[in-house]
Amino acid sequence: MFALMQSTRTQSLHLFIDPPTGLKAVVVIHNDQLGPAMGGCRYLPYADDESAMTDAIRLAQGMSYKAALAGLPMGGGKAVIVRNPHVENRAALFEAFGRFVDTLQGRFITAVDSGTSTLDMDCIAQATAHVTSTTASGDPSPHAAMGVFAGIRATSMARLGSDNLEGLRVAVQGLGNVGYALAEQLHVAGAELLVSDLDSGKVRLAVEQFNAQPVAHEALVSTPCDIFAPCGVGPVLNGQSVMQLRCAAVAGSANNQLTTLQVADQLEKRGILYAPDYVINAGGLIYVALTYRGESLTTITSHLARIPSRLTEVFAHAQAEKRSPARVAHTLAERLLYG
């Protein structure tokens, strides 16, 4: 674990257990150069403790890059709570996590993420002020989807020569809070939707509401489309899946889409334009960070509107330097964090 921390320049790793509630939590502070570390709280099952810590470290690094490239006065962090099959008192568990967050004395601020809700954040808020995405401050998912939608238009312009999405085939993998909201915006824009999710109920709803075409979850990556939009959990782009892609571009809301930067090089060689995840999906972080700082909705909307221009800048650098956009974004983020 120390080797991974060193390779990712992670500052600190914090572990906490609370036997009465069954809480097993990980908090990673990756970088606080630009401000206190902010990161969502994931509540998911993991194969083992090492997997939970590895996930938290990689996600925290992405948050640092995301905050830096979005121009936010925040550092990057992440929280992971290992989900057990049986939890007697969910509210008590999240309140215990809030006590853990409070011991970090403001160095880490948490928010909603995969597996958690605004109600969970309310429970955390019973024990610490270092939390956002409560029912009072609002769910960031719609804002995350807005940013990704704008980013898809910028990606379409860069790769296909037009930001008009009418008739464009977009494959949305994952219909969680962000993925479903994104699918709705794409439908309104006239895109033809291909959708998959492990939850068949969500797929049926998308078929009914958006006239979407359902595709088996494992088959979507190889289904012909214009844009493949990963919106689920975990890295979906590896050496094998990249060779199965039949699309012009990849642009979605999921974090850590690439298993390695070498995978981005494979995409580049295949002529598939990649929108770096921590650039295109910054809308959620922008919303929670600026809400936490007490900024107005006008300011937040203005900040969200910068996502397409930042993405276009990355694409321009990539074309000029003949490099993958992922490597360009990585370089730009590291320059902002480390000089």
Secondary structure by P-SEA (a helix, b strand, c coil): caaaaaaacccbbbbbbbccccccbbbbbcccccccbbbbbbbcccccaaaaaaaaaaaaaaaaaaaaaacccccccbbbbbbccccccaaaaaaaaaaaaaaacccbbbbbcccccaaaaaaaaacccccccccccccaaaaaaaaaaaaaaaaaaacccccccccbbbbbccccaaaaaaaaaaaaaccccccccccaaaaaaaaaaccbbbccccccccccccbbbbccccccccaaaaaaccccccccccccccccaaaaaaaaaacbbbcccccccaaaaaaaaaaaacccaaaaaaaaaaaaaaaaaaaaaaaaacccaaaaaaaaaaaaacc
